[in-house]
Amino acid sequence: MTDLTKLTLSEARDGLQKKTFTATELTKAHLSAIDAGNAALNAYVLVTGEHALAQAKASDANIASGKARPLEGLPLGNKDLFCTKGIRTTACSKILGDFKPAYESTVGANLWHAGAVMLGKLNNDEFAMGSSNETSAFGTVVNPWRRKGKDGKLAADKLVPGGSSGGSSAAVSGSLCLAATATDTGGSIRQPAALTGTVGIKPTYGRCSRWGIVAFASSLDQAGPITKTVRDAAIMLRHMAGHDAKDTTSVDAPVPDYEAALGKGVKGLRVGVPKEYRVVGMSPEIEKLWEQGIAWLKAAGATIHEISLPHTKYALPAYYIVAPAEASSNLARYDGVRYGLRVPGKDLVETYENTRAAGFGKEVRKRILIGTYVLSAGYYDAYYLKAQKVRTLIKRDFDTAWDKVDVVLTPTTPSPAFALGEKTGDPLAMYLEDIFTVTVNMAGLPGMSVPAGLSSQGTPLGLQLIGKPFDEATLLRAGQAIEDAAGRFTVADAWWAKRPAKAAKT
């Protein structure tokens, strides 16, 4: 039988509809793959095998009775930022301990109501704060890809899968689920997708409900999928999105049939290329890939236009004021009193101090301190208020650009995947990983990363598409054109594909 874990989401959907295999068989295949490979990747922090098999059994009954739902029987991974009713949710932080929510996130509920199967909870940077998935309380996630040396042999060093949704990107790339939920505050869907050869789309702010997702920065956070293909991203997004009265930032707008839009091509599409994204220090192979992407879209019938987004250079510093400020406010609720970890002290204040010191990791503590500082009396106007003004200017740049173009094409990341530990001692270098992605969050726009090539060392590289508000359909069309030209990138020739049946712990 075909290895069911190697199927795309759409292929698995078609196979289930044709009754080539059952939802139980599909789910068991993925649970076996997790059992064999998760020790090596550390993508899952909790495997919900019994829960998944019960869902699969119900899906088989629905298929047999002709009552199949759109995602019936398709096994997914769920980022540990999404609350799951009665199932441990920690945001990969010690401070939440063994917290089991009494409710399901709206995005999760949408997927399960559509028939999807949850395999388990996926690793992420603690409270989504990180670009490499090295800040998780459950340990680092390993990218299924490895670099090749000049002799063509695989290097021994392990690579990061990107962050914060590194568990999602590694699990999808490593065939430990068909697709995965993820969140994006400054690039946390698109950057991991680029580093693992997967597709990641961050929808327009307000397209997917934030209700039941552990908050990092409320005006920036947005849920989206990481998938194997553009078509799979279209399928996932349609069922993740939708208005939710429980989320005041959720927009009441129709959700299109994104998959149906894929066949329309890009003839006549106006593609913008921002000159400000040609930054100093960018890898030559990233720049070459960008030019290749432009050529692919032009060959498919799109027209190319140089545009200017002059306030781009201020996006990263402004983001690292706004995001920590909102984080310091959101994370104030973790005090050791109501739920999660509690480290007693001689009085209430000391209990707060002890709990937060023990419960939060180094990166989270650092961002809380930065956020508290920029919101404090005497500094609010100088930092936070000014950053919000810059944010408005960034949005205006894009508003002006939309008069000339329909989508914008840029690189997703300034470099390929780097080694574990390579940038942990240099916070600035780590923050620069988001240089091409944070503008999208600051402006509330949809953005998408599509795998477009391999680096000189054989690791994935991605191209980013940025779209008009609530025009994810056009993004997906353009992404499909790039995917058609570039082909799919899988780890078939890497250590991961050649691993023994039962992977050894790394």
Secondary structure as UniProt FT lines:
FT   HELIX           4..6
FT   HELIX           9..17
FT   TURN            18..19
FT   HELIX           23..41
FT   STRAND          44..47
FT   HELIX           49..64
FT   TURN            65..66
FT   TURN            70..73
FT   STRAND          75..79
FT   TURN            80..81
FT   TURN            85..86
FT   TURN            91..92
FT   HELIX           94..96
FT   TURN            97..98
FT   HELIX           106..113
FT   TURN            114..115
FT   STRAND          117..122
FT   HELIX           126..128
FT   TURN            137..138
FT   TURN            150..151
FT   HELIX           166..173
FT   TURN            174..175
FT   STRAND          179..184
FT   TURN            188..189
FT   HELIX           190..196
FT   STRAND          199..202
FT   TURN            205..206
FT   TURN            211..212
FT   TURN            218..220
FT   STRAND          222..227
FT   HELIX           230..240
FT   TURN            245..246
FT   TURN            248..249
FT   HELIX           258..261
FT   HELIX           262..264
FT   TURN            267..268
FT   STRAND          270..274
FT   HELIX           275..277
FT   TURN            280..281
FT   HELIX           284..299
FT   TURN            300..301
FT   STRAND          303..307
FT   HELIX           310..314
FT   HELIX           315..330
FT   HELIX           331..333
FT   HELIX           348..359
FT   HELIX           362..375
FT   TURN            377..379
FT   HELIX           380..385
FT   HELIX           386..401
FT   TURN            402..404
FT   STRAND          407..411
FT   TURN            420..421
FT   TURN            424..425
FT   HELIX           427..431
FT   HELIX           432..434
FT   TURN            435..437
FT   HELIX           438..443
FT   STRAND          447..454
FT   TURN            456..457
FT   STRAND          460..467
FT   TURN            469..470
FT   HELIX           472..486
FT   TURN            492..493
FT   TURN            495..498
//
